[in-house]
Structures are given as structure tokens and as C-alpha cells.
Amino acid sequence: MYQHRRADVLLAAAGLGVVIACGVLVANRLLASPDVALFHRINHWPGWLYPPMSVVQLSGVIGAPPLLAAAAALLRRFRLAAALVAATLLKVSLESVAKTFVQRGRPAETVPDVILRGNSAAHGLSFPSGHAMVIFAITTLVPPT
């Protein structure tokens, strides 16, 4: 039987606080220079790295949370499995809400000399990153052993 725990509420509140703090920093362009410098470094890596990197990126956003949820269920860690499923289902809507408030354009709209590879979106909103949301959810939910 599921029991509500104070730690669950505190963890969710802390995660929301981190997203809000990062959103304020990004919306007010307080980290724009280091952000652009790091983006340029990664964006200008050799083109042959794109295919393997895109597989890792997509599997991280699409496959990691459900696979971890299934593994948790197999290990009879049903609370963790449920939390990972919830994070997977909530990701899109929470991401959309945060993007609406921050209103940060994608790099092709805001950063000069962007190299677009594959079917990368050139337009739209970019904060928060779906990849970052998945990584944050997993690192928050899966305790170190």
C-alpha cells in the first residue's frame, strides 16, 4: 500500500524550485555568455559525430524513463516505477508550461553561426530542454545505492 511521505513532497518542491530558478536565470539572460560559448563548442564538433549522438539523445528522451520504470518494477520497486512513469507522462506538459513562461527561442533563432544537423528544429521555444528534464527527473528519483 502506498504511503505519502514528506520527503516526496519536499523532493517535488525542490525540483520545481530548481526549474523556476533556472527559468529566471535564462529568461533574464543572466548566463547568456557562458551558455552561448558552451553551445558553440558542442555545436561545432565534427559532423560525423551527429549520427551516434542523435541515437543517444533520442534514446535518452524517449526510452530511458520507461526502461528504468520497467527495471524498477521487475526489481519490485513499485514506488520508483510509478514515479518514473509519472515523470514520463508529465514531462511534455510541464515542459510546455515552463517554455510558455520563459519564452527562450531555439539556438538557430538566438545564436549566430548555428549548424543545424538532421531534422533539428530551427524555430520554437527551447527552455527547458526535454533532455535536461529527463536527466533531472531520473537523477532526482533514482537514489544512489
MIFIDREN-94717 format. One record per residue: z, x, y of N, C-alpha, C in turn. Coordinates in pm, whole numbers, padded with zeros to 5 digits, always signed. Example, Ala and Ser with C-alpha at 12.3 -4.5 7.8 and 13.67 -1.06 7.14 Angstrom:
2
+00780+01319-00569+00780+01230-00450+00780+01320-00330+00708+01285-00225+00714+01367-00106+00787+01290+00003
***
This chain:
145
+00000+00083-00118+00000+00000+00000+00000+00088+00125-00083+00053+00223-00095+00132+00345+00024+00111+00436+00078+00221+00488+00187+00214+00584+00139+00274+00715+00168+00206+00825+00135+00261+00956+00230+00378+00982+00176+00481+01035+00258+00597+01066+00242+00632+01213+00350+00671+01274+00346+00709+01415+00248+00825+01436+00242+00915+01340+00153+01030+01353+00007+00986+01363-00032+00878+01295-00169+00829+01302-00203+00786+01444-00111+00714+01507-00133+00667+01644-00137+00786+01740-00045+00880+01722-00043+00998+01809-00170+01081+01793-00217+01093+01670-00340+01168+01645-00459+01102+01711-00470+00971+01698-00579+00897+01762-00570+00910+01914-00450+00900+01970-00432+00912+02114-00468+01053+02162-00428+01153+02085-00461+01291+02122-00612+01313+02120-00679+01260+02019-00825+01272+02011-00893+01205+02128-00847+01086+02163-00902+01016+02279-00876+01095+02406-00758+01154+02417-00726+01236+02534-00818+01356+02547-00849+01421+02436-00940+01536+02439-01080+01492+02483-01128+01380+02429-01260+01330+02467-01263+01296+02617-01159+01232+02665-01154+01197+02808-01149+01323+02894-01066+01420+02858-01057+01544+02935-01192+01617+02938-01257+01627+02824-01388+01692+02819-01490+01613+02900-01485+01481+02892-01576+01398+02970-01559+01419+03118-01434+01430+03165-01409+01455+03308-01465+01591+03348-01442+01693+03266-01496+01826+03296-01648+01825+03304-01712+01758+03209-01859+01754+03205-01914+01669+03319-01854+01552+03341-01904+01462+03446-01893+01526+03585-01791+01607+03605-01772+01672+03735-01835+01811+03741-01910+01846+03636-01982+01973+03629-01890+02094+03649-01770+02087+03596-01674+02196+03614-01701+02315+03521-01777+02293+03417-01811+02402+03324-01961+02424+03314-02035+02384+03416-02181+02387+03407-02238+02526+03383-02191+02626+03452-02249+02759+03439-02231+02820+03300-02108+02823+03244-02095+02877+03108-02168+02792+03004-02170+02662+03027-02237+02570+02935-02387+02600+02930-02449+02616+03046-02592+02645+03052-02621+02782+02993-02538+02880+03020-02559+03015+02966-02554+03014+02813-02456+02945+02756-02447+02936+02610-02565+02860+02553-02604+02750+02618-02719+02672+02572-02843+02760+02568-02869+02837+02676-02988+02923+02681-02987+03027+02570-02870+03084+02543-02863+03184+02436-02907+03126+02303-02855+03009+02270-02887+02946+02141-03028+02890+02142-03069+02827+02252-03199+02764+02261-03314+02864+02252-03292+02987+02289-03398+03087+02287-03393+03177+02164-03320+03137+02061-03326+03208+01934-03466+03194+01878-03505+03278+01783-03640+03271+01727-03669+03134+01664-03794+03090+01680-03836+02959+01630-03824+02943+01480-03834+03052+01404-03827+03039+01259-03689+02995+01210-03588+03006+01298-03454+02960+01260-03440+02808+01267-03533+02741+01336-03519+02598+01357-03516+02517+01226-03609+02537+01132-03605+02453+01011-03473+02459+00934-03419+02578+00904-03291+02576+00831-03176+02521+00918-03178+02547+01047-03072+02496+01133-03078+02343+01144-03198+02287+01145-03208+02141+01157-03156+02072+01032-03175+02134+00915-03121+02077+00791-02968+02075+00797-02910+02185+00842-02764+02193+00854-02714+02091+00955-02783+02081+01069-02741+01986+01173-02744+01842+01122-02855+01802+01063-02866+01664+01016-02769+01633+00904-02751+01727+00813-02657+01700+00705-02515+01691+00759-02486+01764+00864-02353+01756+00924-02327+01623+00991-02425+01568+01058-02407+01441+01129-02418+01323+01034-02512+01329+00943-02538+01214+00857-02459+01221+00726-02451+01338+00666-02397+01346+00531-02252+01387+00516-02200+01469+00608-02067+01525+00587-01955+01421+00579-01943+01331+00674-01829+01237+00664-01831+01149+00538-01945+01088+00502-01944+01009+00379-01917+01092+00254-01971+01214+00248-01945+01300+00132-01798+01339+00124-01738+01371+00238-01596+01404+00239-01511+01282+00203-01553+01164+00248-01481+01041+00213-01487+01018+00062-01604+01039+00003-01617+01022-00142-01531+01123-00217-01531+01248-00168-01447+01350-00232-01300+01314-00221-01259+01266-00104-01119+01226-00085-01082+01111-00179-01171+01016-00194-01145+00903-00285-01133+00951-00430-01222+01044-00469-01214+01098-00605-01082+01171-00629-01028+01231-00522-00901+01302-00533-00781+01209-00509-00810+01080-00503-00709+00976-00484-00636+00990-00351-00706+01038-00250-00652+01047-00114-00717+00934-00035-00673+00813-00065-00739+00693-00014-00722+00675+00137-00609+00716+00192-00592+00708+00338-00694+00796+00408-00711+00917+00359-00809+01009+00417-00950+00954+00401-00981+00902+00283-01113+00843+00259-01139+00729+00356-01042+00642+00375-01057+00528+00467-01074+00577+00610-00998+00678+00648-01010+00732+00784-01148+00793+00808-01201+00864+00709-01334+00923+00723-01443+00817+00729-01428+00711+00651-01523+00600+00657-01516+00534+00795-01395+00513+00844-01379+00452+00977-01441+00541+01084-01420+00671+01075-01478+00764+01173-01630+00759+01168-01685+00749+01047-01830+00740+01031-01884+00613+01098-01815+00502+01075-01860+00374+01131-01839+00365+01282-01733+00425+01331-01702+00418+01474-01778+00519+01559-01831+00621+01496-01896+00730+01570-02000+00680+01669-02092+00600+01623-02203+00556+01708-02154+00476+01829-02063+00383+01806-02017+00301+01919-01930+00381+02016-01843+00468+01965-01761+00549+02053-01846+00649+02131-01945+00704+02065-02038+00796+02131-02111+00725+02244-02156+00604+02219-02227+00526+02320-02139+00494+02440-02014+00458+02416-01922+00427+02525-01898+00552+02610-01872+00664+02545-01847+00789+02619-01970+00830+02700-02088+00817+02642-02211+00853+02715-02230+00765+02837-02193+00640+02827-02206+00548+02940-02118+00593+03057-01998+00640+03027-01908+00682+03134-01944+00818+03193-01986+00912+03110-02011+01048+03158-02148+01062+03225-02249+00998+03168-02384+00998+03225-02443+01140+03242-02435+01219+03139-02493+01353+03142-02627+01351+03073-02731+01393+03144-02865+01397+03087-02881+01504+02982-02982+01487+02898-03010+01585+02794-03057+01716+02858-03044+01827+02787-03079+01957+02845-03221+01965+02901-03318+01900+02838-03455+01906+02889-03467+01846+03028-03373+01759+03065-03372+01698+03198-03289+01777+03299-03194+01856+03251-03097+01918+03342-03097+02070+03343-03158+02133+03246-03156+02279+03235-03299+02331+03239-03325+02434+03321-03461+02489+03324-03494+02569+03198-03622+02579+03167-03673+02662+03057-03620+02623+02919-03611+02495+02892-03564+02448+02763-03680+02450+02663-03654+02499+02545-03753+02496+02437-03718+02379+02347-03807+02280+02340-03785+02165+02250-03857+02194+02119-03784+02178+02010-03841+02203+01878-03832+02076+01795-03926+02061+01704-03924+01945+01615-03933+01816+01694-03854+01719+01656-03856+01590+01725-03732+01575+01814-03690+01684+01877-03574+01681+01966-03601+01588+02084-03503+01508+02117-03516+01414+02229-03513+01490+02361-03606+01458+02448-03612+01521+02580-03536+01439+02683-03522+01311+02660-03460+01222+02759-03345+01144+02696-03258+01098+02781-03143+01021+02735-03014+01090+02775-02905+01044+02721-02774+01099+02753-02728+01192+02642-02653+01296+02682-02620+01399+02583-02472+01421+02557-02383+01365+02636-02241+01388+02612-02172+01259+02575-02100+01260+02467-02069+01370+02378-02177+01387+02272-02183+01506+02219-02275+01535+02110-02228+01467+01983-02321+01407+01911-02286+01347+01782-02233+01450+01685-02288+01572+01690-02242+01680+01603-02096+01713+01636-02067+01724+01764-01931+01759+01805-01833+01649+01765-01875+01523+01776-01786+01413+01739-01753+01417+01590-01852+01446+01507-01829+01452+01362-01737+01569+01328-01762+01684+01387-01679+01801+01360-01535+01775+01406-01520+01717+01524-01387+01687+01576-01314+01588+01485-01383+01485+01442-01321+01385+01354-01276+01449+01223-01361+01530+01164-01327+01593+01037-01210+01688+01053-01214+01773+01156-01104+01870+01173-00973+01800+01211-00983+01684+01275-00862+01611+01310-00805+01539+01188-00891+01483+01106-00846+01401+00994-00808+01480+00869-00881+01588+00842-00858+01662+00719-00754+01772+00746-00635+01753+00690-00528+01850+00716-00553+01981+00641-00508+02092+00699-00519+02218+00625-00426+02216+00505-00466+02280+00398-00381+02281+00278-00328+02419+00249
***
